[in-house]
């Protein structure tokens, strides 16, 4: 009887910690890769879902398990050893390298893109801007699950403008949700001029402008509420709608200013 | 928070129950009914809500506007009875899952939605919103039992600005709970994968479609296919299910789902339907946007036209499968391909 009770408690604790274990492993690997890359003189910059986490408030939304980096260094064989130690495979691809690590029934995917980020859904690419290494920030990324809430790691994260453009570039609704969350939570950190200059450098400015206008249209139609609910399970309230609209308009206005100034010159 | 009330609160609760019973009331109503100050009304409502003896709903138009409904004395007694069975030192410390394990068969329920989906696919980590299917008559009992410092229960939209650890949404089950659930190793009940896949196909959002694909991929050898097929038939989801299975096989370039299963589903499908799949409002809106643009082609540059064509084609990637299943499939191929790739299928890991 006692054994059965103890067994049940153990099984329960195991089940509860599974998601947080994945998160813990992911965050620790992230920190280790960042540190080892620095030791090998490889400039790795965090992008993707973890970068979004660095710029957004911890909420109850669905977090990503995959780790995405970007670099300008073509020869990444120096990192092969680190990948192996951390038990990720090491596979060269057309865009960089990738690896995968299994933890029980789950896996963490690791991608390092070189020079640019390709998007499957649009076939568009974002070229790494020249100033990215000078603008990069060392930031804390915190665990999102209650069980590991005290865990945080410090990593070099891509500037907010670049993360935002990459999220606005795609057709995936998940990325649109991330972009909205960044605009809501960290808009004051966005250097709007840099945002447009970098979009233009990758010939994405028109695409980004269209996307932002499309966000305004979806706001009007009430679809942003649906998107928010889909990813957080919660309601997108009126105050958030108003703030989002104002900020998107501010982004678009500044682009017009740039265009006008150029025209005047 | 123990499930008991101090005398002053009990007095107010009783007066409100006598007046409103299960009916909805507002802040103003209480102030008037109890003849107390604004501050005291806030305190009374807060104390009742914290204990799970009152259900608060916020307005969808203005989240500051709230309505309230009392939980019945019988339901409160039920929850208090359950709490008396919990060891004193554990009260208030149990996680939501521990509470569900504890309740066991005392109240029928099944965890559903993204949390249950994650249990089967281990792909997309769920939001901290637990959707629980219950019998409608047990609603009050669940609110009274599950509410604590970390957990809030919602019946309609989840509108909450305060940070809470767990959000619970109660859903009324249209089927007998016992027929749709299974017990996990951890000791709590979740919806069976066959029913859950149907639930996800019914929701038709991009996320629910991705989750349905992930469950199928991760459990294709454990799923009770005959039950799944029958369920799909009874719900009118045969076309959706058949199309999705075909799309999985197509993207993975191998028959991950046996041809006989798809053939069996196909036998139920006759002619064409005007069904659009998935009827995801965000997809549909994007598609409409692209069509509007197409009707003004003359105003577009060659580059814009090229991009527009590519964007439109994204929603028409499964023309042959659309024909086969007699639906208008607007599911972009990259959505299916990403799940297949992420779960290691096309890499030959499965």
Interface residues (C-beta under 8 A of the other chain):
Chain A: X8 X11 X12 X14 X15 X16 X19 X22 X23 X60 X61 X62 X63 X64 X65 X66 X100 X104 X105 X106 X107 X109 X120 X121 X122 X123 X146 X171 X172 X173 X174 X206 X207 X214 X217 X218 X221 X223 X226 X227 X229 X230 X231 X232 X233 X234 X235 X237 X238 X239
Chain B: X58 X60 X61 X62 X63 X95 X97 X98 X101 X113 X114 X118 X122 X124 X125 X126 X127 X128 X129 X131 X157 X158 X159 X160 X161 X165 X167 X169 X184 X185 X186 X187 X205 X206 X207 X218 X281 X282 X285 X286 X289 X304 X307 X310 X311 X314 X332 X334 X335 X337 X338 X342 X344 X347 X349
